[in-house]
Amino acid sequence: MQFTQLASFDNYIQANMQLSLLKEEGIRCYIKDEYTITLDPLLSPAIGGMKLMVSEADLARALAIIKEADQKFLETFPCPHCGQCRLERVRQVTYPAGWWQKIRLLLINGQASAEKVFFHCHNCGADLDALPAG
């Protein structure tokens, strides 16, 4: 049976929450490198964090389950600008042009790209750096 990486985490709590959600739905999955990162968190960038591995046959279903759970969670937060619960998580990945920046990101993040996550309100168009405190 072949497994493929669904997500990467530096926090074992988030990794295990998604693992439990998928296992409840009958999806074959496990967390790779969990114990290594838990014992030495400084190794996380070097080995790419804890990896949520899912069987290739269940990959599409697992992605749909995680996306649906994430959206339901975001629907509990009202936008601080308009008060509507219409937030969406946006993941923006940039790839630096220079080789020096690529090496720097590889050493710091363990990957040759920079990632920015923010939240966008579909009602008023506001972008938030973090979820509002609730």
Phi, psi and omega in degrees: 000130181266138176243149178228155183282128178264319182204165178232141184225153169249004181234120184291338179292310178298319180298315182288331176295315179289323177301313180297319179300315181291320179295325176298331180271004177083019181269132178283119183202164175203169179252122179268139177068019180298313185290324179298313181290324179295319180286324181221087183300338180292343178279349185306310179295328184290324183251006175085020177075185175282133185250124174277110184260134183231144178298142183300329180292333183258005188301310183298318179294320179296318177300318180295320180294315180295317180297317180295317179295320179296318180294319178298321178296316181293333180291351178273353182252121176279147176293133180292344181271317185242347178084357180276149179265070183228043180275149177224138177280130179242129179247119183245118181252131177238144179246117182293150183278323184278147180293329179295318178294323178297315179296318179300313179294323177298318181289322183277312187256346183081009177211155185269027178221157177253140182238135176236130178244130176216175184240133183244132177269123180285344182278306185252351178085007181288145174250131182242138178286330182218162177291143177296144178293136183224000000 
